[in-house]
Amino acid sequence: MTSFRIGLVIAAITATAAQAHENVQNPAVLARMNGMSALSDNVEVLVNMARGNSAFDAVRANQALAEIAPEADRIVPLFETEHTDPASEALPEIWADFDDFATRARRLSDRAEAAAGSIEARDDLGPVLQSVGQSCAGCHDLYRED
C-alpha cells in the first residue's frame, strides 16, 4: 500500500470524525468512535511530522506510538457486542468474521508497540507509518463504510 493511500485514509478518518460523532445516539457506538478518533489523533501527529507540517519531535512521535498500542487493545472489547446506530460506519462484516477483525486490531497494537521508542529522526517515520497505516487501512477496507 502506498504512503499516498495511507495518507488518504488518515485524512478521511480525521475529516469525518467530528461530524459523525454529533449525530450518534447509541453510547456504545459513540465509545467506539471516540476510541477510533484517539487512534486517528495519534496517527495524525506522526503524519504531520513526516510531511513536515509540524516540527519533528522524537519524544512526541514515540509518545504517539505508545498511545496507539493500548488504544488499539481497546478495539476488540468495544466491538465484541454488535451495536448499531445510523451514524455508525461499522459494517456487519465485523461480527460475521470477528476473529479476523480482532486479529487485525491486535496487529495494529503489536506494530505500534514494537515501533514505540524507535523514532530518532524524521526518516524513521516513513516505515513506521507504512506499517501502522497498513493495519488501519486494511481493516477499514473490509470493515468500515466509506
C-alpha positions as CSV (number, residue, x, y, z in Angstrom):
1,M,0.0,0.0,0.0
2,T,1.4,3.4,-0.9
3,S,2.0,6.1,1.6
4,F,-0.3,8.3,-0.5
5,R,-3.2,5.7,0.1
6,I,-2.4,5.6,3.8
7,G,-2.4,9.4,3.9
8,L,-5.8,9.5,2.2
9,V,-7.2,7.0,4.7
10,I,-5.9,9.0,7.7
11,A,-7.2,12.3,6.2
12,A,-10.7,10.8,5.6
13,I,-10.8,9.5,9.2
14,T,-9.8,12.8,10.7
15,A,-12.1,14.9,8.5
16,T,-15.3,12.9,9.1
17,A,-14.8,12.1,12.8
18,A,-16.2,15.2,14.4
19,Q,-19.2,15.5,12.1
20,A,-20.1,11.8,12.6
21,H,-19.9,12.0,16.4
22,E,-22.5,14.8,16.5
23,N,-25.3,12.5,15.4
24,V,-24.6,9.4,17.4
25,Q,-27.3,8.3,19.8
26,N,-26.0,4.8,20.9
27,P,-23.5,5.3,23.7
28,A,-21.7,2.1,22.7
29,V,-21.2,3.3,19.2
30,L,-20.0,6.6,20.4
31,A,-17.4,4.9,22.6
32,R,-16.2,3.0,19.6
33,M,-16.0,6.2,17.5
34,N,-14.2,8.0,20.3
35,G,-11.6,5.2,20.5
36,M,-11.0,5.3,16.8
37,S,-10.7,9.1,17.0
38,A,-8.0,8.7,19.6
39,L,-6.1,6.4,17.3
40,S,-6.5,8.8,14.4
41,D,-5.3,11.7,16.5
42,N,-2.1,9.9,17.3
43,V,-1.5,8.7,13.8
44,E,-2.1,12.3,12.6
45,V,0.7,13.5,14.9
46,L,3.1,11.1,13.0
47,V,1.8,12.0,9.6
48,N,2.1,15.8,10.2
49,M,5.7,15.3,11.4
50,A,6.5,13.0,8.4
51,R,5.1,15.6,5.9
52,G,6.8,18.5,7.6
53,N,3.5,20.1,8.6
54,S,4.7,20.2,12.2
55,A,8.2,20.2,13.7
56,F,9.8,16.8,14.2
57,D,9.8,15.8,17.8
58,A,11.1,12.3,18.6
59,V,9.7,12.3,22.1
60,R,6.2,13.2,20.9
61,A,6.4,10.8,18.0
62,N,7.3,7.9,20.3
63,Q,4.6,9.0,22.7
64,A,2.0,8.9,19.9
65,L,3.1,5.3,19.1
66,A,3.0,4.4,22.7
67,E,-0.6,5.7,22.9
68,I,-1.7,3.9,19.8
69,A,-1.0,0.4,21.2
70,P,-3.3,0.5,24.3
71,E,-6.0,2.3,22.3
72,A,-5.8,-0.5,19.7
73,D,-6.1,-3.0,22.5
74,R,-9.5,-1.5,23.4
75,I,-10.9,-2.1,19.9
76,V,-11.8,-5.7,20.4
77,P,-13.8,-5.2,23.6
78,L,-15.6,-2.1,22.1
79,F,-16.8,-4.2,19.2
80,E,-17.5,-7.6,20.9
81,T,-21.2,-6.8,21.0
82,E,-22.8,-5.7,17.8
83,H,-24.3,-2.2,18.4
84,T,-25.9,-0.2,15.7
85,D,-26.6,3.5,15.1
86,P,-27.5,5.4,11.9
87,A,-24.2,7.3,12.3
88,S,-22.1,4.2,12.7
89,E,-19.6,3.4,9.9
90,A,-19.0,-0.1,11.2
91,L,-20.0,-2.8,8.7
92,P,-21.8,-6.0,9.7
93,E,-18.8,-7.9,8.4
94,I,-17.1,-7.2,11.6
95,W,-19.3,-9.6,13.5
96,A,-19.5,-12.0,10.6
97,D,-15.7,-12.5,10.8
98,F,-14.9,-11.2,14.3
99,D,-11.8,-13.4,14.6
100,D,-10.2,-11.7,11.6
101,F,-11.3,-8.3,12.9
102,A,-9.8,-9.0,16.3
103,T,-6.5,-10.3,14.7
104,R,-6.2,-7.1,12.7
105,A,-6.8,-4.9,15.8
106,R,-4.1,-6.9,17.7
107,R,-1.7,-6.5,14.7
108,L,-2.1,-2.7,14.9
109,S,-1.4,-2.8,18.7
110,D,1.7,-5.1,18.1
111,R,3.1,-2.9,15.4
112,A,2.7,0.3,17.3
113,E,4.1,-1.2,20.5
114,A,7.1,-2.6,18.6
115,A,7.8,0.8,17.0
116,A,7.3,2.9,20.1
117,G,10.7,4.2,21.2
118,S,12.3,3.6,17.8
119,I,11.8,7.0,16.4
120,E,15.0,9.0,16.5
121,A,14.8,11.0,13.2
122,R,12.2,12.2,10.8
123,D,13.3,9.4,8.3
124,D,12.2,6.8,10.9
125,L,8.6,7.9,10.5
126,G,8.1,6.6,6.9
127,P,8.5,2.9,7.6
128,V,6.5,3.1,10.9
129,L,3.7,4.9,9.2
130,Q,3.7,2.4,6.4
131,S,3.3,-0.5,8.9
132,V,0.8,1.2,11.2
133,G,-1.1,2.7,8.2
134,Q,-1.4,-0.6,6.5
135,S,-3.0,-2.0,9.7
136,C,-5.5,0.8,9.8
137,A,-6.3,0.9,6.1
138,G,-6.5,-2.9,5.8
139,C,-9.1,-3.1,8.5
140,H,-11.1,-0.1,7.2
141,D,-11.1,-1.5,3.7
142,L,-13.0,-4.5,5.0
143,Y,-14.9,-3.3,8.0
144,R,-15.7,0.4,7.7
145,E,-18.2,2.1,5.4
146,D,-16.6,4.6,3.1
